[in-house]
Amino acid sequence: MTDATSTVHFDRFAPAHVADPYWLYAELRKAPPFFAEAYGVWVVSRYEDVRRVLAEHRTFSSDFLIRSPLMPHPGVPEVLAAG
Protein backbone atom coordinates (compact mmCIF):
# COMPACT_ATOMS: atom_id res chain seq x y z
CA MET A 1 0.00 0.00 0.00
CA THR A 2 1.54 3.28 -1.05
CA ASP A 3 0.83 6.96 -0.79
CA ALA A 4 -1.17 7.69 -3.92
CA THR A 5 -2.64 10.81 -5.40
CA SER A 6 -6.37 10.40 -5.68
CA THR A 7 -8.38 11.33 -8.72
CA VAL A 8 -11.51 11.33 -6.53
CA HIS A 9 -12.69 14.70 -5.26
CA PHE A 10 -13.37 13.60 -1.68
CA ASP A 11 -15.64 15.90 0.28
CA ARG A 12 -18.05 13.52 1.98
CA PHE A 13 -20.23 16.37 3.22
CA ALA A 14 -20.56 18.23 -0.10
CA PRO A 15 -24.25 18.68 -0.95
CA ALA A 16 -23.96 16.54 -4.10
CA HIS A 17 -22.37 13.68 -2.15
CA VAL A 18 -24.95 13.88 0.63
CA ALA A 19 -27.82 13.88 -1.88
CA ASP A 20 -26.46 10.90 -3.86
CA PRO A 21 -23.41 9.22 -2.29
CA TYR A 22 -23.46 6.06 -4.42
CA TRP A 23 -21.43 7.38 -7.35
CA LEU A 24 -18.79 8.57 -4.83
CA TYR A 25 -18.71 5.11 -3.24
CA ALA A 26 -18.28 3.52 -6.68
CA GLU A 27 -15.31 5.80 -7.42
CA LEU A 28 -13.78 5.15 -4.00
CA ARG A 29 -13.91 1.38 -4.57
CA LYS A 30 -11.50 1.92 -7.49
CA ALA A 31 -9.20 4.44 -5.78
CA PRO A 32 -5.93 3.53 -4.06
CA PRO A 33 -5.55 4.78 -0.47
CA PHE A 34 -5.18 8.56 -0.32
CA PHE A 35 -4.88 11.30 2.26
CA ALA A 36 -7.96 13.56 2.49
CA GLU A 37 -6.47 16.93 3.43
CA ALA A 38 -9.80 18.48 4.47
CA TYR A 39 -10.33 15.80 7.12
CA GLY A 40 -6.73 14.99 8.00
CA VAL A 41 -7.31 11.26 7.46
CA TRP A 42 -6.33 8.46 5.12
CA VAL A 43 -9.19 7.10 3.01
CA VAL A 44 -8.92 3.37 2.39
CA SER A 45 -11.83 2.02 0.39
CA ARG A 46 -10.82 -0.88 -1.87
CA TYR A 47 -11.70 -4.28 -0.43
CA GLU A 48 -8.18 -5.74 -0.40
CA ASP A 49 -6.69 -2.53 1.04
CA VAL A 50 -9.29 -2.47 3.83
CA ARG A 51 -8.63 -6.15 4.62
CA ARG A 52 -4.91 -5.44 4.89
CA VAL A 53 -5.37 -2.42 7.16
CA LEU A 54 -7.69 -4.39 9.45
CA ALA A 55 -5.45 -7.48 9.50
CA GLU A 56 -2.13 -5.70 10.08
CA HIS A 57 -2.89 -3.87 13.31
CA ARG A 58 0.83 -3.59 14.15
CA THR A 59 1.54 -1.87 10.85
CA PHE A 60 -1.47 0.43 10.80
CA SER A 61 -2.45 2.53 13.79
CA SER A 62 -5.53 1.54 15.72
CA ASP A 63 -5.89 5.05 17.16
CA PHE A 64 -9.21 6.51 16.10
CA LEU A 65 -10.06 10.15 15.75
CA ILE A 66 -13.04 11.55 13.90
CA ARG A 67 -12.24 14.76 12.05
CA SER A 68 -14.68 16.88 10.15
CA PRO A 69 -14.58 20.34 8.64
CA LEU A 70 -18.06 20.81 10.14
CA MET A 71 -18.55 21.87 13.72
CA PRO A 72 -20.09 19.00 15.72
CA HIS A 73 -23.20 19.47 17.81
CA PRO A 74 -22.35 20.57 21.39
CA GLY A 75 -21.56 17.56 23.55
CA VAL A 76 -20.69 15.21 20.67
CA PRO A 77 -16.89 15.40 21.13
CA GLU A 78 -17.26 14.51 24.81
CA VAL A 79 -19.49 11.52 24.04
CA LEU A 80 -17.07 10.29 21.35
CA ALA A 81 -14.07 10.75 23.65
CA ALA A 82 -15.80 8.67 26.35
CA GLY A 83 -16.22 5.82 23.86
C-alpha positions as CSV (number, residue, x, y, z in Angstrom):
1,M,0.0,0.0,0.0
2,T,1.5,3.3,-1.1
3,D,0.8,7.0,-0.8
4,A,-1.2,7.7,-3.9
5,T,-2.6,10.8,-5.4
6,S,-6.4,10.4,-5.7
7,T,-8.4,11.3,-8.7
8,V,-11.5,11.3,-6.5
9,H,-12.7,14.7,-5.3
10,F,-13.4,13.6,-1.7
11,D,-15.6,15.9,0.3
12,R,-18.0,13.5,2.0
13,F,-20.2,16.4,3.2
14,A,-20.6,18.2,-0.1
15,P,-24.2,18.7,-0.9
16,A,-24.0,16.5,-4.1
17,H,-22.4,13.7,-2.1
18,V,-25.0,13.9,0.6
19,A,-27.8,13.9,-1.9
20,D,-26.5,10.9,-3.9
21,P,-23.4,9.2,-2.3
22,Y,-23.5,6.1,-4.4
23,W,-21.4,7.4,-7.3
24,L,-18.8,8.6,-4.8
25,Y,-18.7,5.1,-3.2
26,A,-18.3,3.5,-6.7
27,E,-15.3,5.8,-7.4
28,L,-13.8,5.2,-4.0
29,R,-13.9,1.4,-4.6
30,K,-11.5,1.9,-7.5
31,A,-9.2,4.4,-5.8
32,P,-5.9,3.5,-4.1
33,P,-5.5,4.8,-0.5
34,F,-5.2,8.6,-0.3
35,F,-4.9,11.3,2.3
36,A,-8.0,13.6,2.5
37,E,-6.5,16.9,3.4
38,A,-9.8,18.5,4.5
39,Y,-10.3,15.8,7.1
40,G,-6.7,15.0,8.0
41,V,-7.3,11.3,7.5
42,W,-6.3,8.5,5.1
43,V,-9.2,7.1,3.0
44,V,-8.9,3.4,2.4
45,S,-11.8,2.0,0.4
46,R,-10.8,-0.9,-1.9
47,Y,-11.7,-4.3,-0.4
48,E,-8.2,-5.7,-0.4
49,D,-6.7,-2.5,1.0
50,V,-9.3,-2.5,3.8
51,R,-8.6,-6.1,4.6
52,R,-4.9,-5.4,4.9
53,V,-5.4,-2.4,7.2
54,L,-7.7,-4.4,9.4
55,A,-5.5,-7.5,9.5
56,E,-2.1,-5.7,10.1
57,H,-2.9,-3.9,13.3
58,R,0.8,-3.6,14.2
59,T,1.5,-1.9,10.8
60,F,-1.5,0.4,10.8
61,S,-2.5,2.5,13.8
62,S,-5.5,1.5,15.7
63,D,-5.9,5.1,17.2
64,F,-9.2,6.5,16.1
65,L,-10.1,10.2,15.7
66,I,-13.0,11.6,13.9
67,R,-12.2,14.8,12.1
68,S,-14.7,16.9,10.1
69,P,-14.6,20.3,8.6
70,L,-18.1,20.8,10.1
71,M,-18.6,21.9,13.7
72,P,-20.1,19.0,15.7
73,H,-23.2,19.5,17.8
74,P,-22.4,20.6,21.4
75,G,-21.6,17.6,23.6
76,V,-20.7,15.2,20.7
77,P,-16.9,15.4,21.1
78,E,-17.3,14.5,24.8
79,V,-19.5,11.5,24.0
80,L,-17.1,10.3,21.4
81,A,-14.1,10.8,23.7
82,A,-15.8,8.7,26.3
83,G,-16.2,5.8,23.9
